[in-house]
């Protein structure tokens, strides 16, 4: 459950990269590019589908969210 264990979102606005951090920058560029593809309704890299079946990948997100305990009012 990645969304349960990631912790608070880090403030990335104050990051300072060096020459050796190029891999981090490249990874973030790939992730942003692939997220834009998904927003456009396309598959991200690495997803291979059978063209004869037009099916959506069901992540069961809503069922997972429904199981999260709600704080008392």
C-alpha positions in Angstrom: 0.0 0.0 0.0 2.2 2.8 -1.2 -0.3 5.5 -0.6 -0.5 4.4 3.1 3.3 4.3 3.8 4.7 7.3 1.9 4.4 9.8 4.7 4.1 13.5 4.3 4.8 15.1 0.9 8.3 16.7 0.9 8.8 20.3 -0.1 10.7 20.0 -3.4 10.7 23.8 -4.1 14.0 24.2 -2.2 16.0 21.3 -3.7 19.4 22.0 -5.2 20.8 19.5 -7.7 24.4 18.8 -8.5 25.9 17.2 -11.6 25.6 13.8 -9.9 21.8 14.2 -9.5 21.1 14.0 -13.2 19.5 10.6 -12.8 16.9 12.1 -10.4 16.1 14.9 -12.9 15.8 12.4 -15.7 13.5 10.1 -13.7 11.2 13.0 -12.8 11.1 14.1 -16.5 10.1 10.5 -17.5 7.5 10.3 -14.8 6.0 13.7 -15.7 5.9 12.7 -19.4 4.2 9.4 -18.7 1.6 11.0 -16.4 0.8 13.5 -19.2 0.3 10.5 -21.5 -2.2 9.0 -19.1 -4.0 12.3 -18.8 -4.4 12.2 -22.5 -5.9 8.8 -22.4 -2.8 7.0 -23.6 -0.9 4.2 -22.0 2.4 4.9 -20.2 5.5 3.2 -21.3 5.7 -0.4 -20.3 2.0 -1.1 -20.6 1.2 -3.6 -23.3 -2.4 -4.4 -24.1 -4.1 -6.8 -26.5 -5.5 -4.6 -29.2 -8.4 -6.9 -29.7 -9.6 -6.2 -26.1 -10.4 -2.6 -25.3 -10.3 -3.0 -21.5 -9.4 -0.5 -18.8 -7.1 -1.5 -15.9 -9.2 -1.6 -12.8 -7.2 -0.6 -9.7 -10.1 -1.0 -7.4 -9.2 2.5 -5.9 -12.7 3.3 -4.7 -13.0 0.1 -2.8 -9.6 0.8 -1.2 -10.6 4.3 -0.2 -13.9 3.0 1.3 -11.9 0.8 3.7 -9.9 3.7 5.1 -11.1 4.4 8.7 -12.6 7.9 9.0 -11.8 10.0 12.1 -14.6 10.7 14.5 -16.2 14.1 14.2 
